[in-house]
Amino acid sequence: MKSSITFFFLFLISFSFSQENFDYQKYSNPDPENELSIYFKKHIPEQLLTNITYSKNKSNLIVSFYINKEGIPYNVNINSSRNSKLNKILRKKVESYPFNKMDIKLDTSKKYSFQIISKNENINRINCSSKLIIESAPICNNCNDLNFYQDIVRCVEDKIKNHFINSIDFSISSNFKNQEKLNIHLELSLDNNGTLNLDKIKKADEIFYSEINSSVKSFPKLIASSSINNTFKKFKHNIYLNFNKGKKPKFDKPIFNNFDSIFKPNSENNLASYFSKNLNATELQNANLNRVNKKLSIFFEINKKNKLHNIRTNSRSNILEQKIISLFKNFNIEELNLVDKHHFNSYFTPIIVFENEKNIIKTNSIIGYNRIPIFPKCRKSKDLVNAKKCFNTNIQKHFSKNFNSRLPNNLGLSPGRKRVFISFTINKKGFVSKVNVRAPHPKLKKEIIRVIKKLPRVKPAIFGRKLANIKYSIPFTLIVE
């Protein structure tokens, strides 16, 4: 038998898609000649359809999105991340399509999706849904003041997590001798009556089992669970509780809120004053912030020529985003308080924040930044984008050079594709650690671990001006013939 290796590297990609198993063929009536299909046929070059990578066991591309108060789609996602050129065009064209033509009332509290491309007899073709699939979030009394789907879901998830933190007696672990740090990982779901169910205890010491079950039973029933097209859909949620023995875990704040003590946001610095002069009260209100989604932030990079580039925001308003980016481009870059300035940094600062029930201008006094790990051979890359590409290339070269490609021939593996999943961490000292591998044979697993551990020391990542551990995932395909 011969073997060849197809290698894919995903750079810090985290992707989830709640409607992966939904039958779009049955419920959304795809038609290659409907108005939506004709629209995309005009804008998608045929050559991009010839080589599409689908999600595992799938033969269609699904687009999901949310609607802002301007009636425009935002956070457009496609259920396969490997078709970068195609996905870029799809996102742009989805954002500009007038979905109100499809005879539905668009709602910020819903999530929408549709099939856009399908594969039939090994031919990819544009075959769009004739109607949108509409997903509703769970209905909860404590979350009735929220208008956006993502905020409602976050509110429900926070309610569940808070309940477990406050109802479990964590002091029962005080006498543990060999464990200082503990964790609980639970798989939960809401049934069609809004009742919380424990699907699986993924990780927890047995001493907590009774406490966990009591907490599940005491969780107050919600008004309703989530639904798709007005039909019940199980709402699934994982809870991770990390705590010191005998002590209650802290409720995690959004990660960027933890940086406030470092970057000292206020309304008096030069950048804040500049935006205060140029954004009016109506524009502030259009930031669509609330007690869950508290910050509208801007993200950017600076190249070797000291020029701003790759500027973007997390705004839900397309109009407001364009205004903020335009203003930011005209701000004097020399007035930004940049510490440890580097062309590999990804910078960020809030622009508008929700405080005391209103939106106000507030920017970092010291501009925040993150930086990816850097291979020794990548230190001369001209910018962050090229540094990422260089990192990926060096990982691939390392595998090609060090992996024993003859090994699969000697393991008696049956012909076909063999999927391997690798995860590892580059720690604060720049070394590889916490290597985990799922492979179809123990010897293959051992060889991959050996290769990963031979990676050279790199310059470690920085997150919020602090050295950080960064986790990576690598899908690896063996084709045995």
LUMDREN-958144 format. One line per field, with one value per residue (C-alpha): x, y, z; residue number from 1. Coordinates in pm, 1 decimal, decimal comma. Layout:
REM residues N
X = X; ...
Y = Y; ...
Z = Z; ...
num = NUM; ...
REM end
This chain:
REM residues 481
X = 0,0; 108,6; 23,6; 15,6; -46,4; -273,0; -200,9; -434,3; -349,2; -616,4; -476,0; -668,8; -1003,8; -1300,8; -1619,6; -1960,2; -2279,9; -2595,4; -2792,3; -2541,9; -2789,9; -3094,0; -3246,5; -3237,0; -3343,6; -3667,4; -3757,5; -3619,7; -3713,9; -3382,4; -3420,9; -3132,4; -3364,8; -3517,2; -3440,2; -3173,7; -2990,6; -2997,4; -2854,2; -2557,3; -2495,4; -2432,8; -2171,4; -1988,3; -1725,9; -1780,7; -1417,4; -1476,2; -1738,7; -1503,9; -1312,7; -1524,5; -1439,1; -1750,2; -1785,7; -1748,5; -2031,4; -2193,7; -2258,9; -2390,5; -2278,7; -2502,7; -2497,3; -2614,1; -2653,6; -2826,6; -3015,6; -2932,2; -3179,8; -3108,2; -3239,2; -2889,7; -2727,8; -2421,9; -2194,2; -2235,0; -2094,1; -2047,9; -2033,6; -1694,3; -1392,7; -1157,5; -1299,8; -1153,3; -1199,0; -1550,4; -1648,5; -1527,1; -1752,4; -2045,3; -2025,8; -2015,4; -2308,1; -2520,3; -2474,8; -2599,6; -2898,1; -3246,7; -3388,7; -3716,6; -3796,7; -3850,5; -4181,9; -4075,2; -4053,1; -3685,7; -3623,3; -3305,2; -3396,7; -3377,8; -3099,3; -3138,2; -2983,6; -3019,4; -2853,6; -2650,3; -2450,2; -2502,6; -2318,2; -2500,8; -2328,4; -1991,6; -2099,3; -2116,8; -2393,0; -2566,8; -2891,0; -3034,8; -3316,4; -3649,4; -3724,6; -3508,7; -3477,3; -3554,5; -3415,7; -3557,3; -3363,8; -3499,3; -3749,2; -3652,7; -3803,4; -3461,8; -3369,7; -3686,3; -3515,8; -3271,9; -3342,0; -3058,1; -3041,7; -2679,8; -2744,5; -3051,7; -2858,4; -2568,7; -2812,8; -2967,8; -2623,9; -2511,3; -2828,0; -2755,6; -2390,6; -2472,0; -2726,0; -2465,4; -2205,9; -2452,5; -2627,8; -2338,0; -2161,5; -1797,5; -1672,7; -1714,9; -1380,9; -1190,8; -1031,9; -891,1; -522,8; -364,6; -573,2; -556,6; -735,0; -1057,0; -1299,9; -1648,6; -1760,1; -2129,2; -2332,5; -2680,0; -2990,2; -3335,6; -3634,5; -3945,8; -4100,4; -3804,7; -3680,6; -3304,7; -3166,3; -2825,5; -2713,0; -2368,0; -2114,5; -1803,0; -1572,6; -1628,9; -1521,4; -1788,7; -1825,4; -2005,2; -2252,0; -2532,1; -2479,5; -2486,7; -2810,9; -2975,1; -2870,2; -3019,1; -3350,9; -3366,7; -3303,5; -3618,7; -3814,0; -3785,3; -4088,5; -3978,5; -3675,5; -3531,2; -3706,1; -3648,6; -3938,1; -4163,2; -4070,7; -3887,5; -3506,9; -3302,3; -3093,2; -2754,0; -2503,3; -2169,9; -2066,2; -1703,7; -1638,7; -1275,5; -1210,4; -968,4; -1054,7; -1316,3; -1385,0; -1666,9; -1559,5; -1572,6; -1809,8; -1587,9; -1609,4; -1586,0; -1216,3; -1173,0; -1326,9; -1035,8; -797,0; -949,9; -705,4; -414,0; -530,0; -728,4; -1020,6; -1166,3; -1354,6; -1084,9; -794,3; -723,3; -890,4; -1205,6; -1226,9; -1189,0; -1477,3; -1693,0; -1667,2; -1750,8; -2023,8; -2369,0; -2626,3; -2820,3; -2506,0; -2420,6; -2765,9; -2719,9; -2430,6; -2700,3; -2521,7; -2679,6; -2598,0; -2475,3; -2304,3; -2129,5; -1859,0; -1823,7; -1451,4; -1217,3; -935,7; -642,1; -282,0; 12,2; 258,4; 632,5; 563,6; 362,5; 35,3; -297,2; -446,6; -697,6; -925,2; -1253,6; -1505,7; -1754,1; -2037,6; -2378,1; -2452,2; -2288,3; -2343,8; -2189,9; -1895,1; -1816,3; -1835,3; -1605,6; -1347,4; -1350,4; -1296,1; -1022,4; -830,6; -822,2; -694,4; -325,4; -163,1; 118,0; -134,5; -217,2; -46,6; 113,8; 332,9; 573,9; 481,4; 531,3; 399,8; 293,4; 61,3; -316,0; -440,0; -778,3; -966,5; -1331,8; -1493,1; -1843,8; -1935,8; -2262,9; -2247,3; -2522,1; -2792,9; -2653,8; -2389,5; -2084,6; -1751,4; -1465,2; -1130,2; -813,5; -554,0; -297,7; -395,7; -439,2; -269,9; -222,2; 58,5; 74,7; 367,3; 646,7; 870,8; 1240,7; 1222,8; 915,3; 1056,0; 1121,8; 760,5; 631,3; 304,4; 72,7; -102,6; 228,6; 353,1; 48,8; 111,1; 476,4; 378,0; 146,4; 409,4; 673,6; 440,0; 378,4; 749,2; 829,5; 584,2; 704,2; 1063,8; 1014,8; 707,3; 781,3; 561,8; 644,0; 484,9; 122,0; 241,0; 347,0; 37,1; -211,5; -447,2; -730,9; -734,4; -907,7; -895,2; -781,9; -852,0; -615,7; -680,1; -398,2; -412,1; -123,8; -36,4; 252,3; 317,3; 437,5; 799,9; 752,7; 765,8; 512,0; 304,1; -24,5; -9,3; -324,9; -372,2; -662,1; -534,7; -649,0; -346,6; -141,6; 191,1; 67,4; -36,8; 306,5; 483,8; 274,3; 337,9; 711,2; 702,9; 500,2; 733,2; 1028,8; 890,2; 1150,5; 1106,0; 916,7; 866,2; 557,0; 221,5; 119,9; -240,0; -326,4; 44,3; 95,4; 264,0; -4,7; -59,3; -210,8; -386,6; -373,2; -569,4; -448,3; -670,7; -449,3; -564,4; -387,7; -486,4; -393,6; -415,5
Y = 0,0; 354,0; 648,4; 1018,7; 1295,4; 1591,9; 1851,1; 2129,7; 2383,7; 2602,3; 2913,3; 2976,7; 2904,0; 2842,4; 2771,4; 2648,2; 2620,7; 2526,2; 2412,2; 2162,9; 1873,4; 2062,2; 1927,6; 2230,9; 2023,6; 1931,3; 2253,3; 2540,6; 2427,1; 2494,6; 2594,5; 2680,3; 2913,2; 3116,8; 3487,4; 3429,9; 3174,5; 3408,5; 3688,2; 3478,9; 3335,8; 3693,0; 3755,3; 3425,1; 3333,2; 2979,0; 2882,7; 2923,1; 2647,6; 2384,1; 2301,8; 2351,3; 2189,8; 2096,5; 2021,7; 1657,7; 1439,3; 1743,1; 1827,2; 2181,5; 2525,9; 2696,6; 3068,3; 3202,6; 3565,0; 3809,8; 4129,3; 4471,8; 4754,4; 4890,5; 4563,0; 4465,7; 4123,7; 4112,2; 3838,2; 3636,1; 3283,4; 2994,6; 2635,3; 2564,7; 2782,6; 2652,9; 2831,9; 3172,6; 3350,6; 3215,9; 3292,2; 3651,0; 3710,5; 3531,4; 3745,7; 4067,4; 3970,9; 3839,4; 4172,6; 4362,5; 4140,9; 4281,0; 3983,1; 4165,9; 4052,1; 3703,4; 3807,2; 3782,1; 4032,8; 4060,3; 4060,6; 4140,3; 3871,9; 3589,9; 3396,8; 3331,3; 3074,1; 2931,3; 2687,0; 2857,4; 2583,1; 2208,3; 1916,2; 1669,1; 1393,6; 1553,8; 1888,3; 2200,2; 2440,1; 2743,9; 2608,0; 2857,1; 2807,2; 2954,2; 3055,6; 3145,2; 2916,6; 3118,1; 3025,7; 3174,5; 3199,7; 3062,0; 3289,8; 3390,2; 3651,5; 3787,0; 3848,8; 4019,5; 4359,3; 4236,4; 4272,0; 4085,0; 3706,8; 3674,9; 3884,5; 3680,8; 3353,4; 3497,3; 3614,1; 3265,4; 3100,9; 3344,7; 3272,8; 2898,1; 2939,2; 3178,4; 2930,1; 2652,9; 2881,8; 2988,9; 2656,0; 2406,5; 2371,9; 2395,1; 2378,6; 1998,3; 1979,3; 2154,5; 1831,7; 1719,0; 1642,4; 1615,5; 1864,3; 2240,6; 2332,2; 2158,3; 2184,8; 2077,5; 2031,2; 1964,3; 1909,3; 2057,9; 2115,1; 2270,7; 2056,1; 2182,9; 2286,0; 2507,7; 2258,5; 2219,2; 1867,0; 1719,8; 1530,4; 1431,3; 1498,9; 1534,9; 1606,8; 1635,6; 1458,4; 1214,8; 1411,9; 1680,5; 1449,6; 1495,0; 1872,6; 1890,3; 1692,4; 1906,6; 2223,0; 2095,1; 2015,8; 2353,2; 2560,7; 2767,9; 2665,3; 2902,6; 3028,2; 2835,4; 2670,9; 2761,9; 2678,9; 2657,5; 2769,4; 2757,0; 2392,3; 2290,2; 2277,7; 2146,6; 2427,1; 2281,5; 2442,7; 2339,8; 2472,5; 2492,4; 2579,1; 2619,9; 2675,2; 2629,1; 2351,8; 2453,3; 2787,8; 2910,0; 2985,4; 3343,5; 3435,3; 3507,7; 3860,0; 3917,3; 3892,1; 4250,5; 4386,9; 4230,8; 4465,7; 4786,9; 4804,3; 4780,2; 5014,1; 5260,7; 5361,3; 5708,0; 5989,4; 6257,7; 6127,2; 6263,6; 5980,1; 5995,5; 6373,9; 6338,6; 6090,0; 6293,2; 6589,8; 6382,9; 6138,3; 6274,1; 6142,0; 5949,9; 5771,8; 5679,3; 5528,7; 5328,4; 5142,2; 4899,4; 4830,6; 4693,4; 4523,5; 4210,3; 4360,3; 4653,0; 4768,4; 4879,4; 4841,0; 4908,1; 4672,4; 4759,6; 4693,1; 4919,0; 4813,9; 4877,3; 5207,6; 5326,7; 5311,0; 5190,4; 4886,9; 4604,5; 4836,5; 4680,0; 4703,2; 4476,3; 4718,4; 4574,7; 4886,7; 4897,6; 5273,5; 5342,9; 5112,9; 5302,1; 5634,1; 5517,0; 5369,1; 5684,5; 5902,7; 5677,0; 5691,8; 6071,1; 6067,0; 6147,4; 5809,4; 5979,1; 6079,9; 5715,7; 5595,8; 5278,2; 5075,6; 4817,2; 4920,3; 4638,1; 4552,3; 4206,5; 4357,4; 4350,4; 4663,5; 4733,5; 4997,2; 5053,2; 5354,9; 5345,9; 5172,4; 5108,5; 5257,0; 5364,5; 5272,8; 5489,1; 5484,2; 5706,6; 5763,2; 5592,6; 5486,8; 5329,6; 5571,0; 5304,4; 5123,9; 4751,6; 4489,6; 4117,0; 3939,1; 3587,5; 3348,2; 3409,7; 3143,5; 3243,8; 3234,4; 3462,2; 3762,7; 3947,2; 3915,9; 4254,0; 4246,1; 4033,8; 3866,5; 3748,8; 3645,9; 3417,3; 3270,3; 3219,1; 3043,5; 2807,7; 2739,2; 2656,7; 2415,2; 2236,9; 2228,3; 2093,6; 1806,1; 1731,5; 1715,2; 1519,7; 1297,7; 936,4; 912,9; 541,2; 459,2; 425,9; 155,4; -62,9; -29,4; -233,8; 59,4; 0,7; 216,2; 553,0; 882,6; 872,1; 1181,3; 1286,8; 1575,3; 1745,2; 2014,7; 2171,6; 2482,2; 2720,9; 2831,2; 3160,2; 3052,9; 2971,0; 2592,1; 2334,5; 2178,9; 1993,3; 1790,7; 1587,9; 1363,6; 1155,4; 906,9; 571,3; 384,0; 415,9; 416,1; 693,8; 893,7; 842,1; 956,4; 1273,2; 1363,0; 1314,6; 1549,1; 1818,9; 1815,1; 1878,9; 2219,2; 2488,7; 2739,4; 3044,9; 3396,4; 3356,0; 3523,8; 3843,1; 3900,2; 4234,5; 4319,9; 3994,3; 3673,8; 3418,0; 3047,6; 2994,9; 2675,6; 2551,0; 2286,6; 2091,9; 1864,6; 1612,2; 1380,8; 1057,5; 908,9; 540,8; 378,6
Z = 0,0; -70,5; 144,0; 82,4; 330,7; 283,4; 549,3; 659,1; 926,0; 1084,1; 1248,5; 1569,1; 1408,0; 1630,5; 1440,0; 1544,2; 1349,6; 1534,2; 1229,3; 1085,0; 1096,2; 972,1; 649,9; 418,3; 119,2; 292,9; 472,9; 263,0; -92,0; -273,0; -636,8; -875,4; -1067,6; -784,1; -738,8; -472,8; -690,8; -991,4; -774,5; -659,7; -1008,3; -1124,1; -856,1; -800,0; -1063,9; -1192,7; -1129,1; -753,8; -770,0; -909,5; -592,4; -279,7; 53,1; 251,2; 619,6; 718,7; 580,4; 415,3; 51,8; 83,7; 196,2; 450,1; 524,6; 860,8; 966,8; 1199,4; 1117,1; 1259,0; 1321,1; 972,8; 826,4; 703,7; 767,4; 994,1; 1135,0; 815,8; 857,3; 613,6; 742,6; 588,0; 659,5; 389,0; 84,0; 166,7; -169,8; -216,5; 143,1; 112,7; -189,1; -24,6; 289,3; 90,0; -132,2; 155,5; 335,4; 29,1; -59,9; 24,0; 215,7; 275,4; -81,1; 60,0; 216,1; 580,4; 861,1; 954,7; 1329,5; 1526,1; 1781,9; 1523,0; 1352,6; 979,7; 748,6; 399,4; 162,9; -107,8; -286,4; -307,6; -462,8; -684,3; -885,4; -804,1; -950,8; -731,9; -823,8; -683,8; -543,5; -296,1; -49,6; -156,8; 201,7; 499,2; 798,5; 1112,9; 1453,7; 1774,5; 2101,1; 2431,2; 2605,5; 2958,7; 3194,0; 3292,2; 2927,0; 2798,8; 2773,7; 2505,2; 2132,6; 1960,3; 1918,7; 2033,6; 2345,0; 2439,9; 2405,8; 2607,4; 2876,1; 2904,0; 2918,2; 3188,8; 3386,5; 3374,2; 3473,4; 3757,9; 3890,9; 3914,2; 4072,5; 4341,8; 4406,7; 4424,5; 4759,4; 4649,7; 5010,0; 5005,1; 4820,2; 5102,0; 5224,7; 4889,2; 4946,4; 4602,2; 4402,7; 4439,8; 4117,1; 4012,8; 3723,6; 3627,8; 3267,3; 3199,5; 2882,4; 2931,8; 2721,7; 2743,0; 2648,0; 2468,6; 2802,1; 2894,3; 3156,4; 3202,6; 3153,5; 3234,3; 2923,3; 3044,7; 3317,9; 3104,8; 3396,2; 3770,7; 4086,1; 4205,8; 4528,2; 4321,4; 4141,0; 4393,9; 4401,8; 4021,5; 3995,3; 4263,2; 4079,1; 3753,8; 3923,3; 4099,2; 3786,3; 3719,8; 3413,0; 3115,2; 2926,0; 2614,5; 2457,9; 2118,1; 1791,5; 1416,4; 1197,0; 1505,4; 1570,6; 1889,5; 1865,2; 2155,6; 2305,1; 2400,2; 2631,4; 2785,1; 3124,5; 3237,4; 3601,8; 3711,1; 4079,9; 4368,3; 4610,3; 4863,3; 4694,3; 4472,9; 4112,8; 3992,3; 3713,9; 3412,5; 3276,3; 2899,1; 2822,1; 2697,9; 3020,0; 3208,1; 3026,2; 3161,8; 3453,1; 3205,8; 2928,7; 3143,7; 2917,0; 2980,6; 2806,9; 2835,5; 2625,2; 2275,0; 2085,7; 2301,0; 2261,1; 1883,6; 1856,0; 2096,0; 1858,0; 1550,4; 1661,5; 1745,3; 1994,8; 1728,8; 1612,1; 1970,9; 2011,8; 1689,4; 1852,3; 1976,5; 2306,0; 2623,6; 2955,9; 2771,4; 2465,9; 2634,9; 2394,4; 2035,7; 1968,9; 1680,2; 1576,0; 1352,7; 1257,7; 1171,6; 902,9; 878,8; 701,4; 1003,2; 808,2; 949,2; 777,0; 828,0; 1027,2; 1141,3; 1424,6; 1600,8; 1522,1; 1436,1; 1232,9; 890,0; 864,2; 1204,8; 1130,6; 809,6; 995,3; 1278,5; 1039,4; 825,3; 1132,7; 1265,8; 936,8; 969,3; 1327,2; 1373,4; 1438,6; 1632,6; 1900,6; 1979,4; 2296,4; 2157,8; 2394,5; 2247,0; 1893,3; 1642,3; 1294,3; 1422,3; 1683,7; 1650,3; 1829,5; 1986,6; 2181,8; 2271,7; 2107,2; 2256,6; 2583,3; 2766,6; 3116,9; 3356,9; 3105,4; 2823,2; 2548,3; 2596,6; 2419,6; 2601,3; 2452,4; 2589,9; 2726,0; 2632,7; 2312,2; 2376,5; 2163,3; 2108,0; 1922,2; 1780,2; 1845,2; 1594,5; 1439,7; 1424,2; 1042,6; 1039,1; 1221,2; 894,6; 769,8; 656,5; 853,7; 1069,7; 774,7; 631,4; 976,9; 1009,3; 663,9; 752,6; 1076,2; 886,1; 620,1; 879,2; 1058,2; 726,7; 637,9; 983,2; 933,4; 581,2; 703,1; 1026,2; 983,6; 887,9; 576,0; 539,6; 874,5; 749,6; 504,3; 794,8; 1013,7; 810,9; 767,9; 521,1; 204,6; 220,0; 406,9; 768,3; 976,2; 1252,4; 1491,1; 1676,6; 1941,3; 2127,2; 2322,8; 2275,1; 2631,4; 2775,5; 2730,7; 2361,3; 2401,1; 2280,0; 2560,1; 2620,8; 2298,7; 2226,9; 1923,0; 1791,7; 1532,7; 1385,7; 1526,7; 1851,8; 1663,1; 1437,1; 1742,8; 1899,7; 1581,0; 1551,9; 1916,4; 1854,9; 1554,5; 1731,1; 2031,0; 1797,0; 1695,9; 1765,4; 2043,7; 1920,5; 2044,5; 2268,1; 2217,7; 2392,8; 2494,9; 2646,4; 2702,1; 2893,8; 2776,3; 2694,5; 2628,8; 2282,6; 2172,4; 1812,2; 1622,7; 1319,2; 1109,1; 932,7; 650,9; 559,7; 224,7; 216,6; -126,8
num = 1; 2; 3; 4; 5; 6; 7; 8; 9; 10; 11; 12; 13; 14; 15; 16; 17; 18; 19; 20; 21; 22; 23; 24; 25; 26; 27; 28; 29; 30; 31; 32; 33; 34; 35; 36; 37; 38; 39; 40; 41; 42; 43; 44; 45; 46; 47; 48; 49; 50; 51; 52; 53; 54; 55; 56; 57; 58; 59; 60; 61; 62; 63; 64; 65; 66; 67; 68; 69; 70; 71; 72; 73; 74; 75; 76; 77; 78; 79; 80; 81; 82; 83; 84; 85; 86; 87; 88; 89; 90; 91; 92; 93; 94; 95; 96; 97; 98; 99; 100; 101; 102; 103; 104; 105; 106; 107; 108; 109; 110; 111; 112; 113; 114; 115; 116; 117; 118; 119; 120; 121; 122; 123; 124; 125; 126; 127; 128; 129; 130; 131; 132; 133; 134; 135; 136; 137; 138; 139; 140; 141; 142; 143; 144; 145; 146; 147; 148; 149; 150; 151; 152; 153; 154; 155; 156; 157; 158; 159; 160; 161; 162; 163; 164; 165; 166; 167; 168; 169; 170; 171; 172; 173; 174; 175; 176; 177; 178; 179; 180; 181; 182; 183; 184; 185; 186; 187; 188; 189; 190; 191; 192; 193; 194; 195; 196; 197; 198; 199; 200; 201; 202; 203; 204; 205; 206; 207; 208; 209; 210; 211; 212; 213; 214; 215; 216; 217; 218; 219; 220; 221; 222; 223; 224; 225; 226; 227; 228; 229; 230; 231; 232; 233; 234; 235; 236; 237; 238; 239; 240; 241; 242; 243; 244; 245; 246; 247; 248; 249; 250; 251; 252; 253; 254; 255; 256; 257; 258; 259; 260; 261; 262; 263; 264; 265; 266; 267; 268; 269; 270; 271; 272; 273; 274; 275; 276; 277; 278; 279; 280; 281; 282; 283; 284; 285; 286; 287; 288; 289; 290; 291; 292; 293; 294; 295; 296; 297; 298; 299; 300; 301; 302; 303; 304; 305; 306; 307; 308; 309; 310; 311; 312; 313; 314; 315; 316; 317; 318; 319; 320; 321; 322; 323; 324; 325; 326; 327; 328; 329; 330; 331; 332; 333; 334; 335; 336; 337; 338; 339; 340; 341; 342; 343; 344; 345; 346; 347; 348; 349; 350; 351; 352; 353; 354; 355; 356; 357; 358; 359; 360; 361; 362; 363; 364; 365; 366; 367; 368; 369; 370; 371; 372; 373; 374; 375; 376; 377; 378; 379; 380; 381; 382; 383; 384; 385; 386; 387; 388; 389; 390; 391; 392; 393; 394; 395; 396; 397; 398; 399; 400; 401; 402; 403; 404; 405; 406; 407; 408; 409; 410; 411; 412; 413; 414; 415; 416; 417; 418; 419; 420; 421; 422; 423; 424; 425; 426; 427; 428; 429; 430; 431; 432; 433; 434; 435; 436; 437; 438; 439; 440; 441; 442; 443; 444; 445; 446; 447; 448; 449; 450; 451; 452; 453; 454; 455; 456; 457; 458; 459; 460; 461; 462; 463; 464; 465; 466; 467; 468; 469; 470; 471; 472; 473; 474; 475; 476; 477; 478; 479; 480; 481
REM end
